[in-house]
């Protein structure tokens, strides 16, 4: 099962994000039910490995915090980006939680994604790219933001791929400490 650890976002933030998912015909928009902030991507995991991940996550002691989304951007080459995202504020508590999860899972023998952590929420994936349209979109939504929202838990997600795209499901949730 494809697995990652992440943070869910409230419905009003999903609605706000959905309101900017238009205007780029070369983008496959992420359905709002799949909106999340990834903490650690783990890839394919067996049920036994999921048990170990769950056991570890249940021992994590980290304070709750608040997030908000701000601006939009792309990952990939400037002329041919692959991902369209909404930026995520990066309070120290978020960065520490990610570091704790990533480091702890590595010590347990897992191999999370090696890329530097850049908090974001993927809103679309490029199929082809029209550089002029992308630049216009980024300019139009450069001042995008969401209301601040509380983060009091993180989740183990599974990802199942279907012909019309993946579906993400929360498999287990873990509470953060009250701040």
C-alpha positions, -999 to +999 in steps of 0.1 A: +000+000+000+014+034-009+017+053+023+024+088+036+020+108+068+001+140+065-022+167+078-058+171+067-072+206+061-107+218+071-136+220+046-135+258+044-099+257+033-107+230+007-134+253-006-110+282-008-085+261-027-111+248-051-120+284-060-085+288-076-085+255-095-093+267-130-077+285-159-050+260-168-063+234-192-030+215-191-034+208-154-050+177-138-066+193-107-064+175-074-100+167-061-107+186-029-112+154-010-075+146-016-062+180-003-036+175+025-002+186+036+024+158+034+048+154+063+066+122+052+062+101+020+069+065+026+059+047-006+048+011-008+045-005+027+033-039+038+007-044+066+035-054+090+055-022+081+023-002+087+020-017+122+056-005+129+049+029+115+017+032+136+035+021+167+061+047+162+036+075+154+017+067+186+049+076+206+054+110+190+049+138+214+046+171+196+026+203+202-004+213+182-001+244+160-018+266+135-013+268+097-024+288+068-019+286+031-003+314+012+005+321-025+009+295-052+040+281-069+054+252-090+079+224-086+100+212-114+118+231-142+106+266-147+097+260-183+081+226-177+069+224-141+054+192-128+034+203-097+012+233-089+009+240-052-004+263-025+024+273-001+020+265+036+032+286+064+061+269+082+058+274+120+086+258+140+062+232+154+054+219+118+090+217+109+099+199+142+070+174+137+082+166+102+118+163+114+108+140+143+087+118+121+113+116+093+142+110+116+124+084+137+113+064+107+148+064+093+161+050+126+136+022+123+149+013+088+124+031+066+135+052+037+113+083+034+116+105+004+151+122+004+141+156-009+143+186+014+110+193+031+091+222+016+056+224+032+030+227+005-004+215-006-005+201-042-035+215-061-026+202-096-002+182-117+008+194-151+002+172-182+017+197-206+029+232-200+021+265-215+047+288-199+028+320-206-004+307-190+014+293-160+031+327-153-002+345-157-018+320-132+010+324-107+007+362-110-031+362-107-030+341-075+003+354-059-017+369-031-038+338-024-042+329+012-065+309+035-077+315+070-055+301+097-066+267+109-056+246+139-036+214+135-043+190+164-035+157+147-016+140+119-025+109+099-013+078+082-027+080+047-030+053+020-031+060-017-049+038-041-046+046-078-075+043-102-079+053-139-092+087-130-065+094-104-056+084-068-078+083-038-063+091-004-077+075+027-069+082+064-059+049+079-051+061+114-049+094+133-025+106+160-032+135+184-008+163+190-004+178+224-026+208+233-006+240+229 
